[in-house]
Amino acid sequence: MSVFLHGLTTALPPHVLPQNLVQTRAQELLGPKYPQFERLLTTFVSAGIDKRHSVVPIDWFEGERGWKDRNDAFVEGATALFIDAASSALDAADWAASDVDCIVTVSSTGVATPTLEARAMQTMGFRRDVRRVPVFGLGCAGGVSGLSIARTMSAAAPEDRVLLVVVEACTLSFRTDRLQKADIIATVLFGDGAAAACLSGRDPVGRTVRLAPGTQITWPDTLGIMGWDVDDAGLGVVFDRSIPDFVGAHMEKATADALKDCGMEHDDIDRFVCHPGGAKVVTALERALHLEQGVLTHERDVLRDAGNMSAPTVLFVLERVLKSGASGRMMTMALGPGFSAAFQPLEAEVAA
């Protein structure tokens, strides 16, 4: 069953965090507590990031914050991002909120019950019988996995209109009490953002982007590579230093297996659309995929302009790729907790 992309848009929160300002504040807050911090200062420069965006202003991070403070900020900020991203995607698709039959909401950086789509329901104008599918815990893979889940929901009911919204507020995990290298790297990389997409089985007017069934791979005995530790103060990032090496060792075969599952081969793909987890990860992906070094330009541009926003980041990349007029067969891909890799193929017609 054919599933089409009717609109894909992104949203950023209002508070801009220039990388040099983040470095200065982190040095003030963490330098006196973390003896090895000075050795990690170069990562702020080598990360390939000019700025990030946050749901809270930078001064918010100076106080002692517990789980409730962080989660309250998540609920408020993520709901606002949901509304911004969803509204722009619906406008791009020329849909009204009342047209939506199913909402898939993906997030892993806070807990909201009722979930974000319910909190946005009155403002957005969704119908009271809209089906809600909140998805938690996919981390950085959530953008690709969410797109695959939304595609499956659409294929099951081709006349329905499905809205996917992917929202993360990673900056709220900044910690001054947990002085591990992973926390420093998270401070270097993480930003907040959201993306939304409209899907249905109805052939849209204009340029066609068709989604095929996706696939996913989870490696055994890899729970410690990526995820969250949860304690009274909030979420503590698990971000193992082995990720670039793991990509180099395993992604070539994983991608070949995923392509086979999707009925394709490497040479069938005109553009790999990757989650830019960090500058080293992007370079490792180019090697693993046998791509010319530096070819993943949109990935690096998104990383430079918005940092690693976790799940929505790959959809920021896809938005740029499609806006550039790229066409042909593409494979979106992202790594996430599990440790896992998610793949979602699509095909875009030549832009008019």
ZAMARGU-4260 file (C-alpha; in steps of 0.2 Angstrom, whole numbers, plus 5000, padded with zeros to 4 digits):
<rodrens>
0) 5000/5000/5000 | 5007/5017/4995 | 5010/5030/5008 | 5014/5048/5004 | 5022/5062/5013
5) 5011/5078/5012 | 5021/5089/5023 | 5037/5089/5033 | 5042/5104/5044 | 5053/5108/5059
10) 5053/5120/5074 | 5065/5127/5086 | 5062/5134/5104 | 5065/5153/5107 | 5081/5153/5117
15) 5097/5153/5107 | 5113/5145/5115 | 5129/5150/5105 | 5142/5137/5107 | 5155/5149/5114
20) 5143/5155/5127 | 5139/5137/5132 | 5157/5134/5134 | 5160/5149/5145 | 5145/5145/5156
25) 5150/5126/5157 | 5168/5131/5162 | 5161/5142/5176 | 5149/5129/5182 | 5159/5113/5179
30) 5177/5118/5179 | 5179/5120/5198 | 5170/5103/5201 | 5178/5092/5187 | 5197/5092/5187
35) 5198/5085/5169 | 5186/5098/5162 | 5200/5109/5154 | 5206/5094/5144 | 5188/5093/5136
40) 5187/5111/5131 | 5193/5107/5113 | 5177/5097/5111 | 5167/5112/5111 | 5176/5118/5095
45) 5178/5101/5087 | 5160/5096/5088 | 5156/5106/5073 | 5142/5116/5082 | 5139/5135/5081
50) 5123/5136/5091 | 5109/5126/5099 | 5092/5131/5105 | 5083/5128/5121 | 5066/5128/5129
55) 5073/5138/5144 | 5085/5152/5145 | 5104/5149/5149 | 5102/5157/5166 | 5090/5143/5171
60) 5104/5131/5171 | 5113/5140/5185 | 5102/5134/5199 | 5101/5117/5207 | 5087/5108/5198
65) 5078/5092/5202 | 5067/5080/5193 | 5051/5090/5195 | 5060/5107/5189 | 5066/5098/5174
70) 5050/5089/5170 | 5039/5104/5172 | 5051/5113/5160 | 5049/5099/5148 | 5030/5098/5148
75) 5029/5117/5145 | 5043/5118/5132 | 5039/5102/5123 | 5020/5106/5122 | 5024/5123/5114
80) 5036/5114/5102 | 5023/5101/5098 | 5011/5115/5093 | 5023/5125/5083 | 5029/5109/5073
85) 5012/5102/5071 | 5004/5118/5065 | 5017/5121/5052 | 5016/5103/5045 | 4997/5104/5044
90) 4999/5121/5034 | 5011/5113/5022 | 5000/5098/5019 | 4984/5110/5018 | 4976/5100/5031
95) 4966/5107/5046 | 4969/5099/5063 | 4951/5092/5063 | 4956/5082/5047 | 4969/5072/5057
100) 4963/5054/5061 | 4979/5048/5070 | 4993/5057/5080 | 5010/5048/5083 | 5020/5057/5096
105) 5038/5053/5099 | 5048/5059/5114 | 5061/5053/5126 | 5067/5068/5136 | 5053/5070/5148
110) 5037/5062/5155 | 5020/5069/5151 | 5004/5060/5156 | 4992/5066/5149 | 5004/5065/5134
115) 5009/5080/5123 | 4996/5078/5110 | 4982/5078/5123 | 4989/5094/5131 | 4990/5102/5114
120) 4973/5096/5109 | 4962/5111/5113 | 4974/5123/5106 | 4976/5113/5090 | 4958/5109/5087
125) 4960/5090/5085 | 4944/5080/5085 | 4939/5071/5101 | 4940/5054/5092 | 4957/5056/5085
130) 4968/5041/5089 | 4983/5045/5100 | 4999/5034/5098 | 5013/5041/5111 | 5030/5033/5109
135) 5043/5034/5122 | 5061/5028/5124 | 5068/5027/5106 | 5080/5041/5109 | 5090/5047/5094
140) 5082/5033/5083 | 5065/5040/5087 | 5063/5051/5071 | 5066/5037/5059 | 5057/5024/5070
145) 5042/5037/5072 | 5041/5039/5053 | 5041/5021/5051 | 5027/5019/5064 | 5017/5033/5056
150) 5019/5025/5039 | 5013/5008/5046 | 4998/5017/5053 | 4994/5025/5037 | 4996/5009/5027
155) 4983/5001/5038 | 4970/5014/5035 | 4975/5023/5018 | 4961/5035/5019 | 4966/5042/5036
160) 4977/5057/5039 | 4991/5053/5051 | 5001/5066/5060 | 5019/5062/5066 | 5026/5074/5079
165) 5044/5071/5086 | 5049/5082/5101 | 5064/5083/5112 | 5071/5095/5125 | 5088/5087/5128
170) 5096/5103/5136 | 5086/5100/5152 | 5097/5085/5156 | 5112/5096/5159 | 5119/5091/5176
175) 5131/5099/5188 | 5130/5085/5201 | 5135/5070/5189 | 5153/5073/5184 | 5155/5060/5171
180) 5163/5062/5153 | 5146/5058/5145 | 5138/5073/5154 | 5151/5085/5147 | 5149/5078/5129
185) 5130/5080/5131 | 5133/5098/5136 | 5144/5100/5120 | 5131/5092/5109 | 5113/5093/5114
190) 5100/5105/5108 | 5081/5105/5108 | 5069/5105/5093 | 5054/5097/5085 | 5048/5090/5068
195) 5032/5085/5061 | 5026/5076/5046 | 5009/5072/5038 | 5006/5055/5030 | 4992/5047/5021
200) 4988/5035/5007 | 4980/5048/4996 | 4991/5054/4982 | 4996/5072/4985 | 4995/5086/4973
205) 5012/5092/4967 | 5029/5084/4971 | 5027/5066/4977 | 5037/5058/4991 | 5032/5040/4994
210) 5037/5030/5009 | 5040/5011/5009 | 5040/5000/5024 | 5055/5002/5036 | 5065/4991/5046
215) 5075/4991/5063 | 5090/4981/5070 | 5095/4979/5088 | 5111/4972/5093 | 5112/4960/5108
220) 5122/4965/5124 | 5123/4983/5120 | 5111/4991/5133 | 5126/5002/5140 | 5130/5011/5124
225) 5116/5024/5124 | 5101/5029/5135 | 5096/5037/5152 | 5100/5034/5170 | 5086/5040/5180
230) 5088/5047/5198 | 5080/5060/5209 | 5089/5074/5200 | 5083/5070/5183 | 5089/5060/5168
235) 5108/5057/5166 | 5114/5053/5149 | 5122/5037/5144 | 5133/5041/5130 | 5147/5028/5127
240) 5164/5034/5119 | 5163/5018/5109 | 5149/5024/5097 | 5160/5030/5083 | 5170/5014/5083
245) 5154/5004/5085 | 5147/5013/5069 | 5164/5009/5060 | 5163/4991/5065 | 5145/4986/5063
250) 5135/4999/5052 | 5141/4992/5035 | 5133/4975/5038 | 5118/4982/5047 | 5114/4994/5032
255) 5117/4980/5020 | 5105/4969/5030 | 5092/4983/5031 | 5093/4986/5013 | 5090/4968/5009
260) 5075/4968/5021 | 5068/4983/5011 | 5071/4974/4994 | 5086/4985/4989 | 5105/4986/4987
265) 5117/4999/4991 | 5118/5005/4973 | 5100/5008/4973 | 5101/5022/4985 | 5103/5040/4978
270) 5105/5048/4995 | 5107/5041/5013 | 5099/5053/5025 | 5108/5051/5042 | 5105/5056/5060
275) 5121/5067/5064 | 5124/5062/5082 | 5141/5071/5082 | 5155/5076/5070 | 5164/5060/5073
280) 5149/5049/5070 | 5145/5058/5054 | 5163/5054/5048 | 5161/5036/5054 | 5145/5034/5044
285) 5152/5041/5028 | 5166/5027/5030 | 5154/5013/5034 | 5142/5018/5020 | 5157/5019/5007
290) 5153/5037/5004 | 5165/5051/4999 | 5171/5060/5014 | 5162/5076/5017 | 5147/5071/5006
295) 5134/5072/5021 | 5133/5091/5020 | 5115/5093/5026 | 5119/5082/5041 | 5134/5093/5046
300) 5124/5109/5042 | 5110/5104/5054 | 5123/5099/5067 | 5131/5116/5065 | 5115/5126/5066
305) 5105/5116/5080 | 5116/5103/5088 | 5111/5085/5091 | 5092/5087/5096 | 5090/5068/5097
310) 5075/5060/5088 | 5070/5075/5077 | 5087/5079/5071 | 5086/5067/5056 | 5070/5075/5050
315) 5078/5092/5050 | 5091/5084/5038 | 5077/5076/5028 | 5068/5093/5027 | 5084/5101/5020
320) 5087/5087/5008 | 5070/5088/5000 | 5070/5107/5000 | 5086/5106/4990 | 5077/5097/4976
325) 5085/5080/4978 | 5076/5066/4971 | 5077/5047/4969 | 5078/5033/4982 | 5083/5038/4999
330) 5086/5029/5015 | 5084/5038/5032 | 5094/5030/5046 | 5098/5034/5064 | 5106/5025/5079
335) 5097/5024/5096 | 5096/5016/5113 | 5095/4997/5113 | 5108/4999/5105 | 5099/4999/5088
340) 5098/5006/5071 | 5082/5012/5062 | 5080/5013/5043 | 5066/5021/5033 | 5066/5021/5014
345) 5057/5034/5003 | 5057/5039/4985 | 5056/5057/4980 | 5051/5063/4962 | 5061/5076/4953
350) 5056/5093/4959 | 5046/5103/4946
</rodrens>
